[in-house]
Amino acid sequence: MRVFVAGATGAIGRQLVPRLVGAGHEVHGMTRNESKQATLHDLGAVPVVADALDPDQVADAVGAAGPDVIVHDRGWCAGHASSRSRFRADEPSAD
C-alpha cells in the first residue's frame, strides 16, 4: 500500500515511518524542511517537501504521491509565521 505521511519527521512520524516501511508499505513522508530529506530517506520513505499550510503545495504533493492512505501527523508549527497569525500564543492550539 502507498502511504502518505504528513509530519513524517516529527516525534511520532519518525517512529511510524520505519514501521510502515518494515511492514512492506511504500511511504511518502512530507516535511516542510528541505534539510530533513536525508532523514526521511534514511527512514525508508520517499521524501516530499511541502508547506502543510499551503493548500497548493499539499495538493501537488499528494497528487504526485498518489497514496492509498494519508496519515495526518502534523503538529502545530510554533515557529511558522502562518501558525503564529492563526493562534494567539496564550491559547491552546485548535489543531
Biopython code that builds the backbone (N, CA, C, O; Angstrom):
import numpy as np
from Bio.PDB.StructureBuilder import StructureBuilder

atoms = [
    (1, "MET", "N", (0.838, -1.166, 0.000)),
    (1, "MET", "CA", (0.000, 0.000, 0.000)),
    (1, "MET", "C", (0.890, 1.238, 0.000)),
    (1, "MET", "O", (1.944, 1.248, 0.636)),
    (2, "ARG", "N", (0.474, 2.263, -0.701)),
    (2, "ARG", "CA", (1.213, 3.524, -0.726)),
    (2, "ARG", "C", (0.619, 4.445, 0.344)),
    (2, "ARG", "O", (-0.575, 4.743, 0.324)),
    (3, "VAL", "N", (1.467, 4.891, 1.277)),
    (3, "VAL", "CA", (1.031, 5.697, 2.410)),
    (3, "VAL", "C", (1.726, 7.059, 2.360)),
    (3, "VAL", "O", (2.944, 7.138, 2.195)),
    (4, "PHE", "N", (0.955, 8.108, 2.503)),
    (4, "PHE", "CA", (1.477, 9.474, 2.556)),
    (4, "PHE", "C", (1.395, 9.929, 4.010)),
    (4, "PHE", "O", (0.312, 9.947, 4.595)),
    (5, "VAL", "N", (2.537, 10.297, 4.596)),
    (5, "VAL", "CA", (2.577, 10.713, 5.999)),
    (5, "VAL", "C", (2.949, 12.194, 6.067)),
    (5, "VAL", "O", (4.078, 12.570, 5.752)),
    (6, "ALA", "N", (2.001, 13.026, 6.477)),
    (6, "ALA", "CA", (2.271, 14.438, 6.730)),
    (6, "ALA", "C", (2.788, 14.542, 8.162)),
    (6, "ALA", "O", (2.150, 14.051, 9.093)),
    (7, "GLY", "N", (3.928, 15.172, 8.334)),
    (7, "GLY", "CA", (4.547, 15.239, 9.653)),
    (7, "GLY", "C", (5.484, 14.072, 9.889)),
    (7, "GLY", "O", (5.671, 13.631, 11.023)),
    (8, "ALA", "N", (6.070, 13.576, 8.818)),
    (8, "ALA", "CA", (6.884, 12.362, 8.882)),
    (8, "ALA", "C", (8.171, 12.514, 9.682)),
    (8, "ALA", "O", (8.739, 11.515, 10.123)),
    (9, "THR", "N", (8.639, 13.738, 9.878)),
    (9, "THR", "CA", (9.881, 13.921, 10.636)),
    (9, "THR", "C", (9.622, 14.365, 12.071)),
    (9, "THR", "O", (10.563, 14.682, 12.798)),
    (10, "GLY", "N", (8.375, 14.391, 12.479)),
    (10, "GLY", "CA", (8.039, 14.750, 13.853)),
    (10, "GLY", "C", (8.280, 13.585, 14.802)),
    (10, "GLY", "O", (8.727, 12.515, 14.391)),
    (11, "ALA", "N", (7.982, 13.807, 16.065)),
    (11, "ALA", "CA", (8.235, 12.798, 17.099)),
    (11, "ALA", "C", (7.532, 11.478, 16.811)),
    (11, "ALA", "O", (8.126, 10.413, 16.978)),
    (12, "ILE", "N", (6.299, 11.532, 16.389)),
    (12, "ILE", "CA", (5.556, 10.303, 16.092)),
    (12, "ILE", "C", (5.904, 9.794, 14.695)),
    (12, "ILE", "O", (6.075, 8.592, 14.491)),
    (13, "GLY", "N", (6.007, 10.709, 13.740)),
    (13, "GLY", "CA", (6.320, 10.316, 12.364)),
    (13, "GLY", "C", (7.628, 9.553, 12.243)),
    (13, "GLY", "O", (7.726, 8.602, 11.468)),
    (14, "ARG", "N", (8.646, 9.970, 13.016)),
    (14, "ARG", "CA", (9.943, 9.273, 12.970)),
    (14, "ARG", "C", (9.834, 7.842, 13.489)),
    (14, "ARG", "O", (10.670, 7.001, 13.157)),
    (15, "GLN", "N", (8.828, 7.560, 14.288)),
    (15, "GLN", "CA", (8.596, 6.199, 14.773)),
    (15, "GLN", "C", (7.677, 5.424, 13.824)),
    (15, "GLN", "O", (7.842, 4.220, 13.631)),
    (16, "LEU", "N", (6.719, 6.125, 13.244)),
    (16, "LEU", "CA", (5.728, 5.493, 12.371)),
    (16, "LEU", "C", (6.304, 5.072, 11.022)),
    (16, "LEU", "O", (6.063, 3.956, 10.560)),
    (17, "VAL", "N", (7.060, 5.963, 10.396)),
    (17, "VAL", "CA", (7.561, 5.705, 9.039)),
    (17, "VAL", "C", (8.328, 4.390, 8.944)),
    (17, "VAL", "O", (8.004, 3.583, 8.072)),
    (18, "PRO", "N", (9.338, 4.123, 9.800)),
    (18, "PRO", "CA", (10.063, 2.855, 9.651)),
    (18, "PRO", "C", (9.183, 1.625, 9.897)),
    (18, "PRO", "O", (9.430, 0.562, 9.328)),
    (19, "ARG", "N", (8.166, 1.769, 10.735)),
    (19, "ARG", "CA", (7.261, 0.642, 10.975)),
    (19, "ARG", "C", (6.410, 0.360, 9.736)),
    (19, "ARG", "O", (6.178, -0.797, 9.386)),
    (20, "LEU", "N", (5.951, 1.416, 9.082)),
    (20, "LEU", "CA", (5.184, 1.229, 7.852)),
    (20, "LEU", "C", (6.056, 0.618, 6.756)),
    (20, "LEU", "O", (5.639, -0.300, 6.051)),
    (21, "VAL", "N", (7.272, 1.145, 6.628)),
    (21, "VAL", "CA", (8.209, 0.608, 5.634)),
    (21, "VAL", "C", (8.510, -0.859, 5.939)),
    (21, "VAL", "O", (8.527, -1.696, 5.037)),
    (22, "GLY", "N", (8.746, -1.162, 7.212)),
    (22, "GLY", "CA", (9.036, -2.540, 7.627)),
    (22, "GLY", "C", (7.893, -3.496, 7.356)),
    (22, "GLY", "O", (8.103, -4.695, 7.174)),
    (23, "ALA", "N", (6.673, -2.958, 7.329)),
    (23, "ALA", "CA", (5.503, -3.784, 7.043)),
    (23, "ALA", "C", (5.261, -3.923, 5.541)),
    (23, "ALA", "O", (4.282, -4.538, 5.117)),
    (24, "GLY", "N", (6.164, -3.347, 4.738)),
    (24, "GLY", "CA", (6.091, -3.522, 3.293)),
    (24, "GLY", "C", (5.378, -2.415, 2.539)),
    (24, "GLY", "O", (5.112, -2.561, 1.346)),
    (25, "HIS", "N", (5.061, -1.311, 3.205)),
    (25, "HIS", "CA", (4.360, -0.213, 2.541)),
    (25, "HIS", "C", (5.347, 0.747, 1.883)),
    (25, "HIS", "O", (6.473, 0.913, 2.352)),
    (26, "GLU", "N", (4.924, 1.361, 0.818)),
    (26, "GLU", "CA", (5.686, 2.437, 0.180)),
    (26, "GLU", "C", (5.255, 3.726, 0.861)),
    (26, "GLU", "O", (4.092, 4.119, 0.770)),
    (27, "VAL", "N", (6.179, 4.383, 1.537)),
    (27, "VAL", "CA", (5.845, 5.561, 2.334)),
    (27, "VAL", "C", (6.419, 6.811, 1.688)),
    (27, "VAL", "O", (7.598, 6.868, 1.341)),
    (28, "HIS", "N", (5.560, 7.806, 1.534)),
    (28, "HIS", "CA", (5.964, 9.134, 1.083)),
    (28, "HIS", "C", (5.838, 10.029, 2.306)),
    (28, "HIS", "O", (4.736, 10.242, 2.813)),
    (29, "GLY", "N", (6.965, 10.552, 2.783)),
    (29, "GLY", "CA", (6.978, 11.340, 4.008)),
    (29, "GLY", "C", (7.130, 12.812, 3.713)),
    (29, "GLY", "O", (8.081, 13.230, 3.052)),
    (30, "MET", "N", (6.182, 13.606, 4.211)),
    (30, "MET", "CA", (6.196, 15.043, 3.955)),
    (30, "MET", "C", (6.832, 15.805, 5.109)),
    (30, "MET", "O", (6.569, 15.538, 6.281)),
    (31, "THR", "N", (7.680, 16.763, 4.739)),
    (31, "THR", "CA", (8.283, 17.703, 5.673)),
    (31, "THR", "C", (8.332, 19.050, 4.984)),
    (31, "THR", "O", (8.352, 19.117, 3.755)),
    (32, "ARG", "N", (8.352, 20.116, 5.752)),
    (32, "ARG", "CA", (8.464, 21.437, 5.124)),
    (32, "ARG", "C", (9.919, 21.875, 5.004)),
    (32, "ARG", "O", (10.215, 22.887, 4.368)),
    (33, "ASN", "N", (10.826, 21.116, 5.615)),
    (33, "ASN", "CA", (12.249, 21.473, 5.617)),
    (33, "ASN", "C", (13.042, 20.622, 4.631)),
    (33, "ASN", "O", (13.106, 19.398, 4.748)),
    (34, "GLU", "N", (13.641, 21.299, 3.662)),
    (34, "GLU", "CA", (14.483, 20.589, 2.691)),
    (34, "GLU", "C", (15.601, 19.821, 3.384)),
    (34, "GLU", "O", (16.018, 18.760, 2.920)),
    (35, "SER", "N", (16.083, 20.364, 4.498)),
    (35, "SER", "CA", (17.209, 19.745, 5.203)),
    (35, "SER", "C", (16.845, 18.391, 5.814)),
    (35, "SER", "O", (17.738, 17.638, 6.202)),
    (36, "LYS", "N", (15.559, 18.067, 5.906)),
    (36, "LYS", "CA", (15.144, 16.798, 6.511)),
    (36, "LYS", "C", (14.902, 15.685, 5.483)),
    (36, "LYS", "O", (14.453, 14.595, 5.837)),
    (37, "GLN", "N", (15.199, 15.964, 4.224)),
    (37, "GLN", "CA", (15.026, 14.938, 3.194)),
    (37, "GLN", "C", (15.898, 13.710, 3.453)),
    (37, "GLN", "O", (15.451, 12.581, 3.255)),
    (38, "ALA", "N", (17.122, 13.922, 3.889)),
    (38, "ALA", "CA", (18.029, 12.797, 4.164)),
    (38, "ALA", "C", (17.483, 11.944, 5.302)),
    (38, "ALA", "O", (17.587, 10.718, 5.264)),
    (39, "THR", "N", (16.908, 12.580, 6.306)),
    (39, "THR", "CA", (16.310, 11.840, 7.418)),
    (39, "THR", "C", (15.199, 10.938, 6.912)),
    (39, "THR", "O", (15.126, 9.767, 7.286)),
    (40, "LEU", "N", (14.334, 11.476, 6.064)),
    (40, "LEU", "CA", (13.240, 10.678, 5.505)),
    (40, "LEU", "C", (13.775, 9.521, 4.673)),
    (40, "LEU", "O", (13.269, 8.402, 4.756)),
    (41, "HIS", "N", (14.782, 9.791, 3.884)),
    (41, "HIS", "CA", (15.388, 8.728, 3.076)),
    (41, "HIS", "C", (15.963, 7.636, 3.983)),
    (41, "HIS", "O", (15.782, 6.448, 3.717)),
    (42, "ASP", "N", (16.648, 8.035, 5.044)),
    (42, "ASP", "CA", (17.220, 7.069, 5.986)),
    (42, "ASP", "C", (16.140, 6.239, 6.689)),
    (42, "ASP", "O", (16.374, 5.085, 7.047)),
    (43, "LEU", "N", (14.965, 6.831, 6.884)),
    (43, "LEU", "CA", (13.847, 6.105, 7.497)),
    (43, "LEU", "C", (13.166, 5.160, 6.511)),
    (43, "LEU", "O", (12.336, 4.338, 6.899)),
    (44, "GLY", "N", (13.526, 5.285, 5.222)),
    (44, "GLY", "CA", (12.960, 4.413, 4.204)),
    (44, "GLY", "C", (11.835, 5.027, 3.404)),
    (44, "GLY", "O", (11.196, 4.348, 2.599)),
    (45, "ALA", "N", (11.586, 6.320, 3.621)),
    (45, "ALA", "CA", (10.489, 6.999, 2.932)),
    (45, "ALA", "C", (10.973, 7.743, 1.699)),
    (45, "ALA", "O", (12.152, 8.074, 1.576)),
    (46, "VAL", "N", (10.054, 7.995, 0.800)),
    (46, "VAL", "CA", (10.289, 8.893, -0.318)),
    (46, "VAL", "C", (10.084, 10.303, 0.241)),
    (46, "VAL", "O", (8.981, 10.627, 0.681)),
    (47, "PRO", "N", (11.119, 11.148, 0.235)),
    (47, "PRO", "CA", (10.971, 12.487, 0.800)),
    (47, "PRO", "C", (10.078, 13.381, -0.056)),
    (47, "PRO", "O", (10.172, 13.392, -1.283)),
    (48, "VAL", "N", (9.214, 14.125, 0.619)),
    (48, "VAL", "CA", (8.330, 15.087, -0.026)),
    (48, "VAL", "C", (8.446, 16.394, 0.750)),
    (48, "VAL", "O", (8.185, 16.427, 1.953)),
    (49, "VAL", "N", (8.837, 17.475, 0.067)),
    (49, "VAL", "CA", (8.961, 18.769, 0.727)),
    (49, "VAL", "C", (7.778, 19.631, 0.318)),
    (49, "VAL", "O", (7.583, 19.924, -0.861)),
    (50, "ALA", "N", (6.990, 20.032, 1.313)),
    (50, "ALA", "CA", (5.845, 20.900, 1.069)),
    (50, "ALA", "C", (5.461, 21.578, 2.373)),
    (50, "ALA", "O", (5.631, 21.016, 3.455)),
    (51, "ASP", "N", (4.945, 22.783, 2.257)),
    (51, "ASP", "CA", (4.457, 23.521, 3.420)),
    (51, "ASP", "C", (3.012, 23.100, 3.654)),
    (51, "ASP", "O", (2.150, 23.344, 2.809)),
    (52, "ALA", "N", (2.745, 22.479, 4.779)),
    (52, "ALA", "CA", (1.410, 21.960, 5.084)),
    (52, "ALA", "C", (0.364, 23.059, 5.188)),
    (52, "ALA", "O", (-0.832, 22.773, 5.140)),
    (53, "LEU", "N", (0.785, 24.298, 5.327)),
    (53, "LEU", "CA", (-0.160, 25.412, 5.398)),
    (53, "LEU", "C", (-0.405, 26.051, 4.040)),
    (53, "LEU", "O", (-1.105, 27.059, 3.942)),
    (54, "ASP", "N", (0.169, 25.470, 2.996)),
    (54, "ASP", "CA", (-0.039, 25.956, 1.624)),
    (54, "ASP", "C", (-0.853, 24.903, 0.881)),
    (54, "ASP", "O", (-0.312, 23.868, 0.493)),
    (55, "PRO", "N", (-2.143, 25.152, 0.677)),
    (55, "PRO", "CA", (-3.016, 24.142, 0.057)),
    (55, "PRO", "C", (-2.540, 23.663, -1.313)),
    (55, "PRO", "O", (-2.696, 22.489, -1.648)),
    (56, "ASP", "N", (-1.964, 24.562, -2.103)),
    (56, "ASP", "CA", (-1.491, 24.161, -3.432)),
    (56, "ASP", "C", (-0.304, 23.208, -3.335)),
    (56, "ASP", "O", (-0.229, 22.229, -4.077)),
    (57, "GLN", "N", (0.625, 23.493, -2.419)),
    (57, "GLN", "CA", (1.775, 22.604, -2.242)),
    (57, "GLN", "C", (1.327, 21.226, -1.754)),
    (57, "GLN", "O", (1.840, 20.204, -2.208)),
    (58, "VAL", "N", (0.371, 21.205, -0.831)),
    (58, "VAL", "CA", (-0.121, 19.928, -0.314)),
    (58, "VAL", "C", (-0.833, 19.153, -1.411)),
    (58, "VAL", "O", (-0.615, 17.951, -1.561)),
    (59, "ALA", "N", (-1.677, 19.822, -2.175)),
    (59, "ALA", "CA", (-2.401, 19.153, -3.265)),
    (59, "ALA", "C", (-1.429, 18.574, -4.283)),
    (59, "ALA", "O", (-1.609, 17.449, -4.749)),
    (60, "ASP", "N", (-0.402, 19.339, -4.629)),
    (60, "ASP", "CA", (0.603, 18.848, -5.586)),
    (60, "ASP", "C", (1.357, 17.641, -5.021)),
    (60, "ASP", "O", (1.593, 16.664, -5.731)),
    (61, "ALA", "N", (1.733, 17.713, -3.740)),
    (61, "ALA", "CA", (2.489, 16.620, -3.118)),
    (61, "ALA", "C", (1.664, 15.347, -3.039)),
    (61, "ALA", "O", (2.155, 14.264, -3.359)),
    (62, "VAL", "N", (0.422, 15.472, -2.617)),
    (62, "VAL", "CA", (-0.455, 14.295, -2.517)),
    (62, "VAL", "C", (-0.757, 13.753, -3.910)),
    (62, "VAL", "O", (-0.752, 12.540, -4.123)),
    (63, "GLY", "N", (-1.017, 14.645, -4.849)),
    (63, "GLY", "CA", (-1.295, 14.205, -6.218)),
    (63, "GLY", "C", (-0.129, 13.458, -6.836)),
    (63, "GLY", "O", (-0.322, 12.456, -7.524)),
    (64, "ALA", "N", (1.071, 13.938, -6.595)),
    (64, "ALA", "CA", (2.262, 13.273, -7.145)),
    (64, "ALA", "C", (2.489, 11.909, -6.495)),
    (64, "ALA", "O", (2.916, 10.967, -7.162)),
    (65, "ALA", "N", (2.206, 11.802, -5.204)),
    (65, "ALA", "CA", (2.428, 10.537, -4.494)),
    (65, "ALA", "C", (1.365, 9.500, -4.838)),
    (65, "ALA", "O", (1.657, 8.305, -4.882)),
    (66, "GLY", "N", (0.146, 9.943, -5.080)),
    (66, "GLY", "CA", (-0.942, 9.008, -5.395)),
    (66, "GLY", "C", (-1.174, 7.975, -4.302)),
    (66, "GLY", "O", (-1.217, 6.780, -4.594)),
    (67, "PRO", "N", (-1.326, 8.402, -3.046)),
    (67, "PRO", "CA", (-1.427, 7.441, -1.947)),
    (67, "PRO", "C", (-2.763, 6.714, -1.881)),
    (67, "PRO", "O", (-3.786, 7.198, -2.366)),
    (68, "ASP", "N", (-2.721, 5.540, -1.268)),
    (68, "ASP", "CA", (-3.934, 4.810, -0.922)),
    (68, "ASP", "C", (-4.479, 5.321, 0.411)),
    (68, "ASP", "O", (-5.684, 5.299, 0.659)),
    (69, "VAL", "N", (-3.558, 5.781, 1.261)),
    (69, "VAL", "CA", (-3.889, 6.233, 2.610)),
    (69, "VAL", "C", (-3.071, 7.486, 2.919)),
    (69, "VAL", "O", (-1.913, 7.600, 2.518)),
    (70, "ILE", "N", (-3.694, 8.429, 3.644)),
    (70, "ILE", "CA", (-2.984, 9.614, 4.129)),
    (70, "ILE", "C", (-3.035, 9.591, 5.648)),
    (70, "ILE", "O", (-4.100, 9.435, 6.246)),
    (71, "VAL", "N", (-1.863, 9.748, 6.265)),
    (71, "VAL", "CA", (-1.772, 9.855, 7.718)),
    (71, "VAL", "C", (-1.405, 11.295, 8.027)),
    (71, "VAL", "O", (-0.351, 11.776, 7.612)),
    (72, "HIS", "N", (-2.276, 11.983, 8.756)),
    (72, "HIS", "CA", (-2.016, 13.366, 9.137)),
    (72, "HIS", "C", (-1.443, 13.362, 10.550)),
    (72, "HIS", "O", (-2.170, 13.191, 11.529)),
    (73, "ASP", "N", (-0.145, 13.551, 10.639)),
    (73, "ASP", "CA", (0.532, 13.543, 11.933)),
    (73, "ASP", "C", (1.292, 14.848, 12.126)),
    (73, "ASP", "O", (2.298, 14.900, 12.835)),
    (74, "ARG", "N", (0.808, 15.871, 11.501)),
    (74, "ARG", "CA", (1.469, 17.168, 11.577)),
    (74, "ARG", "C", (0.953, 17.924, 12.787)),
    (74, "ARG", "O", (-0.253, 18.102, 12.957)),
    (75, "GLY", "N", (1.874, 18.362, 13.619)),
    (75, "GLY", "CA", (1.508, 19.167, 14.776)),
    (75, "GLY", "C", (1.544, 20.639, 14.438)),
    (75, "GLY", "O", (1.724, 21.023, 13.282)),
    (76, "TRP", "N", (1.375, 21.438, 15.433)),
    (76, "TRP", "CA", (1.415, 22.875, 15.268)),
    (76, "TRP", "C", (2.854, 23.316, 15.071)),
    (76, "TRP", "O", (3.725, 22.935, 15.853)),
    (77, "CYS", "N", (3.120, 24.103, 14.052)),
    (77, "CYS", "CA", (4.460, 24.625, 13.786)),
    (77, "CYS", "C", (4.613, 25.947, 14.524)),
    (77, "CYS", "O", (4.321, 27.007, 13.970)),
    (78, "ALA", "N", (5.060, 25.891, 15.747)),
    (78, "ALA", "CA", (5.128, 27.081, 16.594)),
    (78, "ALA", "C", (5.965, 28.194, 15.977)),
    (78, "ALA", "O", (5.668, 29.371, 16.185)),
    (79, "GLY", "N", (6.991, 27.851, 15.233)),
    (79, "GLY", "CA", (7.854, 28.864, 14.650)),
    (79, "GLY", "C", (7.425, 29.331, 13.276)),
    (79, "GLY", "O", (8.074, 30.199, 12.692)),
    (80, "HIS", "N", (6.359, 28.783, 12.749)),
    (80, "HIS", "CA", (5.920, 29.101, 11.402)),
    (80, "HIS", "C", (5.054, 30.355, 11.420)),
    (80, "HIS", "O", (4.114, 30.442, 12.210)),
    (81, "ALA", "N", (5.351, 31.314, 10.573)),
    (81, "ALA", "CA", (4.644, 32.597, 10.562)),
    (81, "ALA", "C", (3.136, 32.421, 10.401)),
    (81, "ALA", "O", (2.365, 33.122, 11.058)),
    (82, "SER", "N", (2.705, 31.509, 9.549)),
    (82, "SER", "CA", (1.269, 31.308, 9.349)),
    (82, "SER", "C", (0.603, 30.770, 10.600)),
    (82, "SER", "O", (-0.544, 31.117, 10.881)),
    (83, "SER", "N", (1.294, 29.928, 11.360)),
    (83, "SER", "CA", (0.736, 29.409, 12.603)),
    (83, "SER", "C", (0.594, 30.525, 13.623)),
    (83, "SER", "O", (-0.404, 30.592, 14.340)),
    (84, "ARG", "N", (1.585, 31.400, 13.692)),
    (84, "ARG", "CA", (1.524, 32.493, 14.671)),
    (84, "ARG", "C", (0.365, 33.420, 14.378)),
    (84, "ARG", "O", (-0.238, 33.969, 15.299)),
    (85, "SER", "N", (0.047, 33.603, 13.111)),
    (85, "SER", "CA", (-1.040, 34.517, 12.787)),
    (85, "SER", "C", (-2.405, 33.889, 13.039)),
    (85, "SER", "O", (-3.391, 34.611, 13.188)),
    (86, "ARG", "N", (-2.485, 32.567, 13.091)),
    (86, "ARG", "CA", (-3.765, 31.893, 13.290)),
    (86, "ARG", "C", (-4.106, 31.722, 14.760)),
    (86, "ARG", "O", (-5.286, 31.653, 15.105)),
    (87, "PHE", "N", (-3.108, 31.650, 15.640)),
    (87, "PHE", "CA", (-3.341, 31.360, 17.044)),
    (87, "PHE", "C", (-2.614, 32.371, 17.915)),
    (87, "PHE", "O", (-1.511, 32.807, 17.585)),
    (88, "ARG", "N", (-3.225, 32.736, 19.009)),
    (88, "ARG", "CA", (-2.546, 33.578, 19.982)),
    (88, "ARG", "C", (-1.632, 32.696, 20.817)),
    (88, "ARG", "O", (-1.946, 31.532, 21.067)),
    (89, "ALA", "N", (-0.517, 33.237, 21.243)),
    (89, "ALA", "CA", (0.463, 32.463, 21.997)),
    (89, "ALA", "C", (-0.090, 31.950, 23.320)),
    (89, "ALA", "O", (0.371, 30.923, 23.816)),
    (90, "ASP", "N", (-1.072, 32.645, 23.904)),
    (90, "ASP", "CA", (-1.600, 32.222, 25.204)),
    (90, "ASP", "C", (-2.802, 31.290, 25.093)),
    (90, "ASP", "O", (-3.387, 30.918, 26.110)),
    (91, "GLU", "N", (-3.180, 30.909, 23.873)),
    (91, "GLU", "CA", (-4.295, 29.981, 23.676)),
    (91, "GLU", "C", (-3.764, 28.613, 23.284)),
    (91, "GLU", "O", (-2.756, 28.519, 22.583)),
    (92, "PRO", "N", (-4.432, 27.546, 23.729)),
    (92, "PRO", "CA", (-4.050, 26.210, 23.256)),
    (92, "PRO", "C", (-4.363, 26.081, 21.770)),
    (92, "PRO", "O", (-5.296, 26.704, 21.263)),
    (93, "SER", "N", (-3.594, 25.288, 21.100)),
    (93, "SER", "CA", (-3.783, 25.056, 19.672)),
    (93, "SER", "C", (-5.116, 24.379, 19.416)),
    (93, "SER", "O", (-5.524, 23.496, 20.169)),
    (94, "ALA", "N", (-5.793, 24.788, 18.360)),
    (94, "ALA", "CA", (-7.061, 24.167, 17.959)),
    (94, "ALA", "C", (-6.824, 22.984, 17.054)),
    (94, "ALA", "O", (-7.772, 22.285, 16.695)),
    (95, "ASP", "N", (-5.564, 22.735, 16.669)),
    (95, "ASP", "CA", (-5.260, 21.604, 15.759)),
    (95, "ASP", "C", (-5.327, 20.292, 16.468)),
    (95, "ASP", "O", (-5.101, 19.248, 15.856)),
]
sb = StructureBuilder()
sb.init_structure("model")
sb.init_model(0)
sb.init_chain("A")
sb.init_seg("    ")
for serial, (resi, resn, name, xyz) in enumerate(atoms, 1):
    if name == "N":
        sb.init_residue(resn, " ", resi, " ")
    sb.init_atom(name, np.array(xyz, "f"), 0.0, 1.0, " ", f" {name:<3s}", serial, name[0])
structure = sb.get_structure()
